[in-house]
Amino acid sequence: MAFKYARSQEAYDRFSAATNLPLTLLAVIRLYLSPSRTRFITHHLVDLAVVVLPVLRPLRAVRLLRLFNLSRAAVVLVNALTGSGGSSPIVGCTSS
């Protein structure tokens, strides 16, 4: 049983290293290219904390959920502006 746990822990460590390296490089590059580094740090505290603190790495999933919600909101906005989608963005109203 301990052997299986050791193998799964090793696989997790490899996966974690493979995903954390690009995230760390991305954070460093974005910080370097930012015109105002202090503003970048103050506006991206959660992103930087996820890279720096291993305990907060599950927050990456929250970032993905936020991205999903933004994309869903964009689709609703585009449908409302173009008049497509079959119904009005106001609940209970239909387009005629």
LINHUNOR-V639017 format. One record per residue. RES is the residue in one small letter. SS is DSSP state (alpha for helix, beta for strand, coil for the rest). PSI is psi as a letter, one per 20 degrees, with the letter a starting at -180 (* if undefined). Layout:
res=RES ss=SS psi=PSI
res=RES ss=SS psi=PSI
//
This chain:
res=m ss=coil psi=h
res=a ss=alpha psi=h
res=f ss=alpha psi=g
res=k ss=alpha psi=g
res=y ss=alpha psi=g
res=a ss=alpha psi=g
res=r ss=alpha psi=g
res=s ss=alpha psi=h
res=q ss=alpha psi=h
res=e ss=alpha psi=g
res=a ss=alpha psi=g
res=y ss=alpha psi=g
res=d ss=alpha psi=g
res=r ss=alpha psi=g
res=f ss=alpha psi=g
res=s ss=alpha psi=g
res=a ss=alpha psi=h
res=a ss=alpha psi=h
res=t ss=alpha psi=h
res=n ss=alpha psi=h
res=l ss=alpha psi=g
res=p ss=alpha psi=h
res=l ss=alpha psi=g
res=t ss=alpha psi=g
res=l ss=alpha psi=g
res=l ss=alpha psi=g
res=a ss=alpha psi=g
res=v ss=alpha psi=g
res=i ss=alpha psi=g
res=r ss=alpha psi=h
res=l ss=alpha psi=g
res=y ss=alpha psi=g
res=l ss=alpha psi=i
res=s ss=coil psi=p
res=p ss=coil psi=h
res=s ss=coil psi=o
res=r ss=alpha psi=h
res=t ss=alpha psi=h
res=r ss=alpha psi=g
res=f ss=alpha psi=g
res=i ss=alpha psi=g
res=t ss=alpha psi=h
res=h ss=alpha psi=i
res=h ss=coil psi=l
res=l ss=alpha psi=g
res=v ss=alpha psi=g
res=d ss=alpha psi=g
res=l ss=alpha psi=h
res=a ss=alpha psi=h
res=v ss=alpha psi=h
res=v ss=alpha psi=g
res=v ss=alpha psi=g
res=l ss=coil psi=o
res=p ss=alpha psi=h
res=v ss=alpha psi=h
res=l ss=alpha psi=j
res=r ss=alpha psi=h
res=p ss=alpha psi=i
res=l ss=alpha psi=i
res=r ss=alpha psi=h
res=a ss=alpha psi=h
res=v ss=alpha psi=h
res=r ss=alpha psi=g
res=l ss=alpha psi=h
res=l ss=alpha psi=h
res=r ss=alpha psi=g
res=l ss=alpha psi=g
res=f ss=alpha psi=g
res=n ss=alpha psi=h
res=l ss=alpha psi=g
res=s ss=alpha psi=h
res=r ss=alpha psi=h
res=a ss=alpha psi=h
res=a ss=alpha psi=h
res=v ss=alpha psi=g
res=v ss=alpha psi=g
res=l ss=alpha psi=g
res=v ss=alpha psi=g
res=n ss=alpha psi=h
res=a ss=alpha psi=h
res=l ss=alpha psi=h
res=t ss=alpha psi=i
res=g ss=coil psi=j
res=s ss=coil psi=r
res=g ss=coil psi=i
res=g ss=coil psi=i
res=s ss=beta psi=q
res=s ss=coil psi=q
res=p ss=coil psi=i
res=i ss=coil psi=p
res=v ss=coil psi=p
res=g ss=coil psi=i
res=c ss=coil psi=q
res=t ss=beta psi=q
res=s ss=coil psi=q
res=s ss=coil psi=*
//
